[in-house]
Structure formats: structure tokens, C-alpha cells
């Protein structure tokens, strides 16, 4: 009756959303990717790139996924990584019918609550100079 082809970007978006849903995941992507993503979101009409920090290889019946993330401080990183693997594989399998043969998780950083505090004070200092 025909064939169904699923683009890599579809699988990477599914994986990105699934990884973000896991408790203990602060952000997806490395430092440069997150900085570019934050810049992109600030542009009027810009949107979130759900594929950021996710690489996929998609075949006819199988998929392999690599996810880079930032974990929240205090969580059990091994447990977060296992939850990401499970959620990504389940979501891709349910939505596409592809068999996920592997989900590789790279934790590139740990987010500390004071990281946002420093950013906020830096932003305030920059804003006052602009006035």
C-alpha cells in the first residue's frame, strides 16, 4: 500500500521533548548550543529548538539517539540518565514504531541554583548601563 518515511528531525524532536520531561534534567545541549538557543528564543517570532543537544541516526526500522544534557545539582545522575534513556526510547517507539537500539546520554554540566542568581545580577548590571 505504500511506505512511511520518518525524517531524522522528527525523531530528534521527539527525543528532545522526552528528555526534557525527566525530573532532574535542567537543560538539553552543551554550553554553546544552549547559548545559541537562548539567543534564538529572544528573537521576536523565534521558537524553542527541541532538537538542540540531540543527535539521531534513523534507519528503516531502528534508531540510535545521543542526548547531551545538564543535570540539576543533587540528583542521582545515573538515575536521571536511565530515566532519560527509558523515556526517550518509549516515546520514539510509541510515536514512530521504530526500535530504539541505543540512547547515549552525555552529562556535560551540573546546574547550581546560584548559577541563575549570578546571571540575573549580571543582566541587571547590563540593563542599568543601557538606560
C-alpha positions as CSV (number, residue, x, y, z in Angstrom):
1,X,0.0,0.0,0.0
2,X,3.0,2.3,0.3
3,X,5.9,3.3,2.6
4,X,6.2,5.6,5.5
5,X,9.4,7.6,5.9
6,X,10.2,9.4,9.2
7,X,12.7,12.2,9.0
8,X,15.6,12.4,11.4
9,X,14.3,15.8,12.6
10,X,11.0,14.2,13.7
11,X,12.8,11.6,15.8
12,X,15.2,14.2,17.3
13,X,12.3,16.5,18.3
14,X,10.5,13.5,20.0
15,X,13.8,12.6,21.8
16,X,14.4,16.3,22.9
17,X,10.9,16.7,24.3
18,X,11.1,13.3,26.1
19,X,14.4,14.1,27.6
20,X,13.2,17.5,28.9
21,X,10.2,15.7,30.6
22,X,12.5,13.8,33.0
23,X,12.9,15.2,36.5
24,X,16.5,16.3,37.3
25,X,17.2,17.4,33.7
26,X,17.8,21.2,33.8
27,X,18.6,21.7,30.1
28,X,19.4,19.9,26.9
29,X,22.6,20.6,24.9
30,X,26.1,21.8,25.6
31,X,27.0,25.3,26.6
32,X,27.3,26.8,23.1
33,X,24.1,25.1,21.9
34,X,22.2,26.4,25.0
35,X,23.6,30.0,24.5
36,X,22.5,30.0,20.8
37,X,19.1,28.5,21.7
38,X,18.6,31.3,24.3
39,X,19.5,33.9,21.8
40,X,17.2,32.3,19.2
41,X,14.2,32.3,21.7
42,X,14.7,36.1,22.4
43,X,14.2,37.0,18.7
44,X,10.6,38.0,18.0
45,X,9.0,35.1,16.3
46,X,11.8,32.7,17.5
47,X,10.9,29.4,18.9
48,X,12.4,26.6,21.0
49,X,14.6,24.2,19.1
50,X,13.6,20.9,20.6
51,X,16.3,19.1,18.6
52,X,19.1,21.1,20.4
53,X,21.6,18.7,22.1
54,X,20.1,15.7,20.4
55,X,21.7,13.7,17.5
56,X,19.9,10.7,15.9
57,X,20.6,8.1,13.3
58,X,17.4,6.7,11.8
59,X,17.2,3.6,9.6
60,X,14.1,1.8,8.2
61,X,13.2,0.1,11.4
62,X,15.7,1.3,14.0
63,X,17.0,4.5,15.6
64,X,20.0,5.4,17.7
65,X,20.0,8.6,19.8
66,X,22.7,10.7,21.5
67,X,21.5,13.2,24.1
68,X,23.7,15.9,25.8
69,X,22.2,17.4,29.0
70,X,22.7,19.5,32.1
71,X,21.6,17.8,35.3
72,X,20.4,19.6,38.3
73,X,22.7,19.6,41.3
74,X,21.8,17.0,43.9
75,X,20.1,14.4,41.7
76,X,21.5,10.9,41.2
77,X,23.0,11.4,37.7
78,X,22.9,7.7,36.9
79,X,19.2,7.5,37.7
80,X,18.5,10.6,35.6
81,X,20.4,9.2,32.7
82,X,18.5,5.9,32.9
83,X,15.2,7.7,33.1
84,X,16.1,9.8,30.0
85,X,17.0,6.5,28.2
86,X,13.7,4.9,29.1
87,X,11.6,8.0,28.3
88,X,13.3,8.7,25.0
89,X,13.1,5.1,23.8
90,X,9.5,4.7,24.9
91,X,8.4,8.0,23.3
92,X,10.1,7.3,20.0
93,X,8.8,3.7,19.9
94,X,5.3,4.7,20.7
95,X,5.1,7.6,18.2
96,X,7.1,6.2,15.3
97,X,7.2,2.4,15.7
98,X,11.0,2.5,15.4
99,X,13.0,0.2,17.6
100,X,15.5,2.3,19.6
101,X,18.7,0.3,19.8
102,X,20.6,2.7,22.0
103,X,20.3,6.0,23.8
104,X,23.6,7.5,24.8
105,X,23.5,10.2,27.4
106,X,26.3,12.7,28.0
107,X,26.0,14.9,31.1
108,X,28.1,18.0,30.2
109,X,27.3,20.1,33.2
110,X,25.6,20.4,36.6
111,X,23.2,23.3,37.2
112,X,23.6,25.0,40.5
113,X,20.7,27.3,41.8
114,X,23.2,30.2,42.3
115,X,24.0,30.0,38.5
116,X,20.7,31.7,37.8
117,X,21.3,34.2,40.6
118,X,24.6,35.3,39.1
119,X,23.0,35.6,35.6
120,X,20.2,37.7,37.0
121,X,22.6,40.1,38.7
122,X,24.7,40.3,35.6
123,X,21.7,41.0,33.5
124,X,20.6,43.8,35.9
125,X,24.0,45.4,35.7
126,X,23.9,45.3,31.9
127,X,20.4,46.7,31.8
128,X,21.3,49.7,34.0
129,X,24.2,50.6,31.7
130,X,21.9,50.7,28.7
131,X,19.5,53.3,30.3
